[in-house]
Amino acid sequence: MVAEWVDKAISAKLGASIGGTAGRMAGERLAENVPFVGGFLGRAAGQSMGRKIALESVGGEAFMRETSDLSFNSINDLSLFLFVEHSHRENFADVLAATQEIYPELKTAYGPAIQRAVKVS
């Protein structure tokens, strides 16, 4: 079973998509105004805005805390938990995508975290 906010995020897939798109567009606008550094700052601003919109689509951080019984010390710990507890489930792709909307750094951390864990075991 996933946290209630994850179910809500999966149901609100449209909201998460809008969050990512709005954030990306805002980042691109910022990048247009400031050469070189603007590209970096634009991506960061876009991710931040996209995450904020995605958070709102699942009920906000307070709702996430209320409906989650776990917390993680690192994005790697979250990656391993998702893999071990949910990768066998039919809706795992949706669970992972919903979680990545809220934690964008999971998009790049998930694969390497699993690969490291496999090497260690």
N, C-alpha and C positions, 0 to 999 in steps of 0.2 A: 504494500500500500504506500502511495506517495503522500506527501503533505498536501493539505487542502489547497494551499496556494498554488501548488503545481497543477492540480486538477483544474483550478480556476484559470491558470495561465494557458493550459491546453485548450480549454473551452473558449478563451478570449484570444485565440491565435491571431485574429484580425487586429486586435489592439497591440499585440507584440509586434506584428509586422509594421503597423503604423508607427510604432515607437522607433523601430530601426530605421525606417525610411525617413521619418522626420529628423531624427538625429543625424543621419548621413547628409541630408540636404542642408541642415544648419551648418554642419562641418564644412561642406563644400563651399557654402557662401563665405564663411570665415576665411577659408583658404584662398578664395579669389581676391580678397582684400589685402592679404599680407603674403608676399612671395616667400617661398622656402619654409620659413618658420611657420607660416600660416597653414601649410599642409599638415604639419605635425599637430599644431594646436587645433586645427579644424577637425582632425580625426578624433582627438581627445574630447573635444566639445561635443562632437556628434555622438560618440559612444555614451557620454554622460547624459545627454538629452534623451537618447534612445532608451537608456536604462531607466531614467526617470519616468518616461511615458509607459514603459513596460511595467514598472513597479505600480504605477497608478492603475493599470489594467487588471492587476491581481489583488487590488485592495490596499496597497501601500505596505510600508515596512512594518507597521504595527500589526497588521493582519498576518503578515508572514511570521512574525514572532509568536503571535497567539496560536497559529495553526501548525507550528513546527515544534517537534520535541527534540530536535538535534541541532547542534551547531558544530562548526568545523574550525580547526586552527589554521587551515590553509586551503587553498584552492586544490592542491594535490590530494588532501584528505577527502574533500568533496568529490573529486574525480574518482577516487578509488571506491568510495561508498556507492556512488551511482553505478559504477561498473559491477561491483560485487552484488549489490542488492537489487538492481533493476535491469541489468543488461539482458537477462533471460526473458523478460516480459515482452509481450507482443507490442505494447505501446512505448517501448524504450526510446525510439527515435523522437517521439513527441515529448517524452519526459526530459530527454537531454536538450532538445531544442528550446523548450520552455525555460529550463534552468539556465541555459546560455543567454537567454534574453535578459535575465535578471543579473547574471554574473558573466558579462561579456568576456572576461579574462579566461573563462572556462573553455572558450572556443579554441584557444591556442594551447591551453595547459592540459586538456583532457588526454589527448593521444600520447604525449610524452610521459605523463604520469602513469598511464597504464603500461607503456613499454618499459619504464624503469621498474615497475612492480613485477613484471614478468621476468626480467633479468635477475632480480634479487631472489625470487622464489625458485 
